[in-house]
Amino acid sequence: MLLDYFAAKALQSDTSPARWRRPFLTWLDGIEKGWAIPLLIAGFAAAWWLFLIVAYQSGDLHADALETWTLGRDFAWGNAKHPPLMGWVAWLWTRVFPLTDWSFQLLSMTNAAVALFAVDLIARRFVRGDARAVVLMLLMLTPVYQFYAQRFNANTVLLAIWPLAVYCHLRSFETRAVGWSIAAGVFAALAMLGKYYSVFLIASFALATFVHPQRAAYFKSWAPWLSTLAGLVVLGPHLHWLAMNDGETLTYPLKQQGGFGLHHSLGEATMFVLGIGAALAIPAIAWILSAGQRLSRFTADFRAMPPGLVLLFWVFVGTLVLPPVTAIALGTNMPSLWAAQGLFLPVVLIVCGASYVLERFFIVNLATWVAGIAIIAVVVAAPIHAIQRNSVSPNERTYYRLAALELTKRWRQATDVPMVQVSGDDGLAFATAFYSPDHPRYSRPFRLQYSWGMPPPTTLSRGWVGACFASDPACMDWMAKVSAIESRNIRVNFDVQPTLWGTPGIPTTIAALMVLPRGPQTGEPADLRSDAAEEFSSKRRQPAQ
């Protein structure tokens, strides 16, 4: 049998390893010396950061990342679309790093690295040495920590927060110490400030605690109450913001993701579970081939799990079951991508719950797969992707920076006043705010982001630009309506063409409507943050109706 063949090869290799395997064995020897795991995580993050730099030589940041920066331009306790954590992180990051593609790509991979480090914190509670590396390398075989992580947004900000929250809750449950209990509450609250989907993590903590055999000792201590208090303290300002702004951030997901029938929701729930299975397919196959006949011990190993793993098991059950049940009950969308930050849980449970450690033959094979995929991605896949986006199949991201710079040039030809507001196609508007030297504000209120409303006269009077891809009929129709209500407009069309390593790419046409500011202007008004911020401020000043 195939499994018997692998077992024999493992025994032979561990007895007399091939020369090419010896550096890997030296690396494995360094795990408990403290340098091997940081090297693994740093190497993984660096390799995939390089992949992003090369692959997007003819492509700019994803609109989600640009939106994240837009939301984080001003520190606030909330906004109309997402909870504020992703904006806070972007705000802090840009206090240190420049507004460039490589900077935000580094942010994405730093976030992934912190996530893997947090998973290792959990794993080392139960295993030592080689098994810690196995946990991380199995996760590196999923698409989560490189492809999914590349878009820093409200979903991916949870990659690091969820394992940190799980780790702190585990330590609080084990020790009932004051510090860990407060930390558990703080990170649970931060998870909610990342995305409200994290309510399923909080609910899973409650489920796991209530069904755990040692629940009595935990609830008789101060730990759960300290965690709850700390979480409420951290969430307090955001909850106050929600109350003062009519629950704006709650309205967005309900409008965009709710209101579907039972048939649709059943399909969403099914695809949610299947999507999680698909993401874990390659690590599962790798583990099955490595464990071989020892898989028969699974039931016995499950029954012998230590109390900490029992807690994590029920947390995993909650994060797997509660979202699809909620989708069916409320008639909502529930994409499996929203669960990506919790995929470390089954991997930790399987590896750390096993009564055996894989032979180094299999562990070195895992390492070669992780390294080989990264090398092929950087050397082969990244250049191919860059060429495709430049010369074969460009998308909107191919033109963001070029359009922003050309639009700024056209604006400055018309006026000496800096461009202060931009709207239109969301991707182009976010990109202009980010890439233009003027860094204008995204002017559309986020609660109206997916409707083509007319900008009010006060907005147009400050100076305003709308930008569309000329091939987008909905955006072009909206631009024509704006032009009809404001006679002081300048319509421009221009072509932008990417270039990759000296090779011209496929051009596209950008249409823009520019409304110059009224009267003398010397710069951006102090209160000009966005129409959304202005509307929120006015709401706070108005008495309740």
Sequence and secondary structure as in RCSB ss.txt:
>XXXX:A:sequence
MLLDYFAAKALQSDTSPARWRRPFLTWLDGIEKGWAIPLLIAGFAAAWWLFLIVAYQSGDLHADALETWTLGRDF
AWGNAKHPPLMGWVAWLWTRVFPLTDWSFQLLSMTNAAVALFAVDLIARRFVRGDARAVVLMLLMLTPVYQFYAQ
RFNANTVLLAIWPLAVYCHLRSFETRAVGWSIAAGVFAALAMLGKYYSVFLIASFALATFVHPQRAAYFKSWAPW
LSTLAGLVVLGPHLHWLAMNDGETLTYPLKQQGGFGLHHSLGEATMFVLGIGAALAIPAIAWILSAGQRLSRFTA
DFRAMPPGLVLLFWVFVGTLVLPPVTAIALGTNMPSLWAAQGLFLPVVLIVCGASYVLERFFIVNLATWVAGIAI
IAVVVAAPIHAIQRNSVSPNERTYYRLAALELTKRWRQATDVPMVQVSGDDGLAFATAFYSPDHPRYSRPFRLQY
SWGMPPPTTLSRGWVGACFASDPACMDWMAKVSAIESRNIRVNFDVQPTLWGTPGIPTTIAALMVLPRGPQTGEP
ADLRSDAAEEFSSKRRQPAQ
>XXXX:A:secstr
 HHHHHHHHHHHHHHS  GGGHHHHHHHHTTTTTSHHHHHHHHHHHHHHHHHHHHTTT    HHHHHHHHHTSS 
 S  SSS SHHHHHHHHHHHHS SSHHHHHHHHHHHHHHHHHHHHHHHTTT  THHHHHHHHHHHTSSTTTTGGG
S STTTTHHHHHHHHHHHHHHHHHH  HHHHHHHHHHHHHHHHH GGGHHHHHHHHHHHHHSTTHHHHHTSSHHH
HHHHHHHHHHHHHHHHHHHTTTHHHHHHHHHH    HHHHHHHHHHHHHHHHHHTHHHHHHHHHHHGGGGGGHHH
HHHT  HHHHHHHHHHHHHHHHHHHHHHHHT    GGGGGGGTHHHHHHHHHH SS   HHHHHHHHHHHHHHHH
HIIIIIHHHHHHIIIII   GGGTHHHHHHHHHHHHHHH SS   EEEESHHHHHHHHHHSTT  EE S GGGTT
S     HHHHHT EEEEEETT HHHHHHHHHHHHH SSEEEEEEEE  EETTEE   EEEEEEEE  SS   S  
TT S HHHHHHHHHHHS   
